[in-house]
């Protein structure tokens, strides 16, 4: 099997790489602009950076127990405000209310995890020196102000997974959120303030894209992290390199979902549906390329078609709704254009393929087969409810197709033969591989990718060390001068 890979194209996961437009709450279900927010005046940036730097200097000197207590309090407050914040997420980016609640519960888990474990993660590591006497210790120290550029698809989770470990570590954070979730950004800042964070420790800024370099270049900023598109990541990564700042990038994904065998086809289809349709398909780790062995292909596709037929568009605030709108009309148009390109070039439409006759930024749940390299859907990330199913002859072909993508975020392998599944998993080029479960996120498991999906890790103990000074302290005893001998 020969696989041809087209050059990747950026996906619409973040608005941060688009032309500057106002921060605004635009309900993707009604299309109504509910509120607009002015950009931060460029002249105010220096003062905000100074407050963040002053807050960092004070915060890093506090005992870690005080830092973890404030992060733990943020988790408590988040639990008390679940419905309020979930409704806000639904209004701003269209997530179903139940999924918004799930996102917030995960955020509370992340905050609690670092509040409970952070102090242990920061314990010095002792090294037995190869040469000389004395001791060597590696300490984990904060570095300063961090600049976080975050997307709309998980407006609380994406921010919290950066904030929790770094606030416990002792850094301060400046947040530039996506332009379509301004009230979520404000709510997160308020959450940490109400939890007891000092002024300037966590600051939301409605920053123009043209002002991003000024922030990255500032001597007080010591690191930048971005979750977003390839184009945004390339730009921010280049700026970070230019100004000698550490960066972490979590970019696009086109995760393979490999079906090697299926003792229970219904369960396999259920897992694939959940992996593809979470957050209306607007997840970097969604299962976007379903790779199925030849003998299972027809029953799998038929089962997936039946599963997709159960999704119906509706108000995301209604608990009965199964299909939420995409985050914006622009996002819906972009996805539909990718689908139409595949159809025009000969792809088979198993289901969906169009826009439903329903108000809002909806796209029909779509299944495509016979997708070939000249189609956009082959190499681009489909950020919405659209799945591409590929037929392969064997596991070797499945691995080759999975690895042909320039993305390398997550991957799933489905098989009742765990030894076989692990053998395939070992050969996949991805930052995360899940066996018999779609890619997911938990506080104690590292999250991140390789290739054009970015670099660095968030969550788990590893997140404590991305923006840290791993400082060596080497102590050598002073040799005492020998006393002169009498006589």
N, C-alpha and C positions, 0 to 999 in steps of 0.2 A: 504494500500500500504506500503510495507516494503522497505526501501532504504538502501543499503549497500554501504559504502564509503571506497574506497581503500586509503592507505596512499598517499599523494600528492607527485608529482615529480616536480623538478624544470623545469621551462620553459626557452626558449632561448631568453628572452627579452633583456638581457644585455650580453655583452662580458666580463664584469668586473669580472665574477667568473670563467672564462675559464683559461686554461693555458696561461701564458704570451706569447704574440705574438706582433710583431711590430705594432706601430700605422701606418696605411696606408689607403690611398684612393683606394679602390678596387671597381670599377664600377660594381654593381650587374647585370646590363643589358649586358655589354660586357664581363665581367669577367677580364677586364684589370686592372692591378695594375698601377695607375697613378702616385702615389707619396708615398714615405715612410718617416717616421719621427723617429729619434732616441729617445730612452728612456732618461728621465732626469737622469743625474748622481746622485747617492745617496748622494754624498758629497755636492750637491748643495741644498739639501732640507732645511737645517738649515737656510741658507741665505734667501731663499724664504719665509720661515715662519717668519723670523724676519722682513722682509719688509712688510709682511701682517699685522703683529702685530703693527708695527710703523704706518702704514696707518690707522689701526683701531683707534689707540689712537688719531690721528689727526682728523679723519673723525667723530668720535663720538662727538667731541667738536664743530663741525660746527653747525650753526643753521639749523633746519630741513628744512627750506626754501631753503637753498643751496643744501642740499641732494636731495630734491624732484626736484629741477631745473635740476640737472644732469640726474636724471632718466627720466624726461620729455624729455630732449634733446636726450637721447638714443632712446626713442620712435619715435621722429622725424627722426633721422638718419635711423632707421630701415625701416620706411616708404619710405625713399629715396632709399634704397638699396634692395627693395623687390625682384626684378628680379635677382640681383646678388646672393643674399643669397638663393633664391628658387632654382636656378640652381645648387648651391653648394650642397644643401640637396639632390636633385635628383641624382647628380653624386655619392654622397657618400653612400646613403642608399636606393636609388631607388624609393623614393616617387614620385608619379605623380606631375608634375609641378604645376598644379592647387591646389592640396592638400598642397603642400609646401608653396604656396602663402597664403593659408588659415591659415596654422600654424603660419606664420610670422605676419599676421594681428592680430591674437589672441595675439601674444606676444606684439605687439604694444598696444593693448587694456589693457593688464595686466600692462605694464609699466605706461601707462597714468592713469590707475585706482589708482595705489599707489602714483603716483606723485600728483594726485588731492586729494586723501582721506587720505594719510598717516599721515599728520600732525594732522588731527582730531582723527585718531586712537590712536595717542600717547598722547592725552590730559590726564592729571591726573584724576583719579577717586576719589571722596571724599566719605568718610564713616563717618556716624554719630556714634561716639563711644558709646558703651553700658555703659561703666564705665569711670568716670572721665570727666573732662572738657578738652577744647582744640579741636584739630582737628586730623584727620587721613586721609592720602592721599596715594593712590597707584600709583606709577609712573612706566612707562615702559621704561626700559633702555636696551641698547645693552649689549652683553656679551663678544664679541671678534671675533676671527677668526673662521669661519665655513668651514668645509670640505664637499664639495658636490661631490658625485659619481653618475654620470648620464648616461642614456642609449642612444641608437641610434635611437629608433623608432620615437621620436619627438625631434630631436637634439637641436633645439632652445627653444621650449616651455618648456621642462622639466627643462632647466637651468634658463630661465627667471622667471618661477613661484617661484623659490627659491630666485633668485637674487633681484627681484624688491622689495618685502617687507623687506628683510633684509638689503639692501643698504639704504633704507629710514630709517629703524630703527637705523642704525649706525654700523652694523657689517661689517667685510670684509670677502671675500670669496676666497677659494682655490678650483679650479675645476679640478677633474679628470674625463674626459669624456670617452666615449667608444672608443675602439681602432680603430673602423672603421669609425669614423667621426672626424678625427683630424683637418681638415680645418674648419669645423663648429665650433669646440672649439676655434680655433684661431680667427675666425671671431667675435665670441661673446666677447672675451677679447678685440679685437680691437674696437668693438662697444662702450663699456663702456669707454675705453681710449679716443676715439675720442669725446665722450660726455663730457669729462672733469674730469673723475675719476682720483684721484691721483695714482701715482705708487704704486703697491702692493695692491690696494683695491680689484681688481678682477684679479686673476691670473690663467691662464691655465697651467697645468703641465702634461706632458706626463709621468705619473708615472707608475712604475712597480707595479704589484699586491703585490709583496713581500715587497714593501716599504710602503704599506698602513698603517700598524700598527704603524710605526714610526711617521707618521703624526698624527694619532688619539691619540697616547700616549703623544704627545708634549704638554707641559703645556700651550702653547699659543693658542692651539686649544680648543675651548669651546663647540663645537657641531659638529655632523656629520649627514648628510642627504643622503639617498640613494634611488634611484628608480631602481629596477632591479628584479632579480629572488629571489626565496625563499632561495636558498643556499647562494647567495651573501648577502641577508638581514640577514640571521642567523649569518653569519660570522662577518659582520660589527656590527650588534647589540651586539654580544658577546664581541667584542673588545671595543665598546663604554662603555658597562657595566663594563668591566674589568678596564678601565681607568677612570671610573666615568664621562663620557661625555654624555650629552643629545643627543638623536638620534630621527630622524623621518625616517620611512621606508614606502615606497610605493612599494608594491611587486606585485605578480601575481593576476590575476582575472579570474573567469570563470562565468561571469555575466549571470544570468537568464533573459530571455525575455518571460514573461508570457502573453499568450493570453487567456483572460477569455471569451470575446465575440468580435464580429467584425461586426458592421453595414456596414462597408466599408472594405471588405477583401483586395481590391487592395491597399488601404492606409496602412493597417496593414502590408501587405507583403513589401510594399515600406519602411516602417519604420524598419522592421526586416532586410531587405537587407542593408540599410544604416548602421544600428547598427553593422552588422556582417562584412561588407566589407570596412569600413573606413580604410584608410591607409593599404590596402590589408590585412585587418584582423589583423594587427600587432599593436593592441592597448590593453592596459590592461583592459580598460572598454568596449571593444567590446562585443556585444551580442553573447555569445558563446554557451549557452544552451537555445534553443528555446522550451519552454514548452507550449503545446497547448492542450486545452480541446478536448475531443474525437469527438464531433460533428463538430468541425472546422478543425480537423487534415488533412483530405485528401485535401480539397480545399486550405488550407494554404500551404501544402507541394507542391502541384501542382503549385501554384502561385510562391513560392520560386524557384522552379526548372526553371520556365520560366524566372524569374528575373536573376538567376545565369547564364543562357545560353547567356545573352547579354554581358557578360564580355569576352573580348578577349585580349590575351597578346600582348604587344607592347612596344615600346620605351617610357619610362616614361616622356621623354622630349617632346614627341609629344602630342599636346592638344587633339588629337583624341583617344589616348590610354585609354582604360577603365580598364585594368588589368595591374598593375605594377609588377615587380619582387619582391620577398622577398629580405631582406637586404643582403643576402649572399647565396652562394650555400650550405653552411653548414646548414643554417636555412631552406632552401627548403628540404634538405635531412631529417632533423629532423622531419619536419611536415609530409612529405610523409611516414616516418616510423610509425608515430602514426596512420595515416589513414590506412596504410596497416595492421597494427596490428588489428585494428577493423574489417577490411574486412576478414582477415584470421580467426577471431574468430566468424564470423557469422553476422556481421552488414550488413544492406542493404544499397547499394550505390544508392541513388536516382539520383545523377549526379556527374560527375567528378571522383575523386579517384586516378588520376594518375598525371604524369608530361607531359605537352603538348610538342609537337614536335616543339619547338621554342627555340632559343638560350636565355640564361639568367636563373636566379634563380627563375623559375616559378613553381607553383603548380596549378593544375586545381581547379577552384572553386568547392568545394565538399559539398554535403549534405549527411549526414548519418542518418539513423534511426535504430531502434532495437539495440541500443548500450546498453550493459549490464556492470555490475560492474567489470568483469574480463578484460575488454578492457581498454587500456591506455586512450582512448578518453573519457571515463566516468569520470575519476578523474583528468586527467592532463589538463593543459591549452593548447588549440590549438592556436598557435600564427601564424595565417595566414588565408587564405580564405577557411575555413572549418567550417561548421555548423553542430551541432548535434540537431536533432529535436526529442522531447519526447512527447508521448501521455499520457494524464492523464484524469481521470474520472471527476474530479471536482477541485474546488479551493483549497480544503484541501490537495489533493494530490499534487497540483502544489506547494504549500508552503512547503510541506514536502520535495519534490525533490529539490526545490531551496535551501533550508537550509541544505541539506545533504552535500554540498560541504564544504571543509575546507577553501575555499576562501570566502571573504566577502567584495568585493570592491563596485561594483555598481549593480543595478537591475532595470528592467523595468516592469511595469504592464500596459497592454493594455485593456481598457474597456470603453464603452460609459457610463456605470453606475459608476460615480465618487465615490459615497459612497461605492460601492462594491470594487472598485479599491483601495481606501484608506484603507479599512478594511484588504485587502490582504497586502498592502504595510506596514502596521503597524507591521505585523508579520514576515517580511523578515529580515534576518540577513545580513545587508549590511551597509556600511558607507554612501551610497547615493542611494536613490530610486527615479526614475523618472516615472511619470504616463503619459502615452500616448506619450512618446518620448524616444528614446534611450538615454542612459547616455551620457552626454556632459560635456563640461568644459567652464566656464565663470569666469571672474575675481572676481566677487562679491559673488560667491558661493563656499562654502568649499569643498575641494577635499581630499578624503582619505578613508581608509577602516578599517575593523576589521578582527579578526581571522588571518589566514595566509596571508592575503593581507596587513598586516602591521599595523602601528599606527601613530598617529599624523595627522595634517591637513595642507594642502597647500591652497593658494588662500583665498580670502575673508579677513575680519578683523582678523579672527582666525590665519592666517599665521604670523601676526605681533607679536604674543605672543609665538610661539613655541621656539624661541631662544632669549628670552628676560628675563631680570631680572624684575619681577613684585615687585618692591621694595616698602615696606611700610615705610612711614615717619610719625611718631606719635609725635605730638607737645603738650606738657602739660605746661600750664603757671606756672611760679614760684610763689609760695605763698610768699607774702611780710610779713616780720615780723611785728607784731603789735607794735606800738609805746607805750612806757610805759606811764601810766596815771600820770598826774601831781598831786602833793599833796599826 
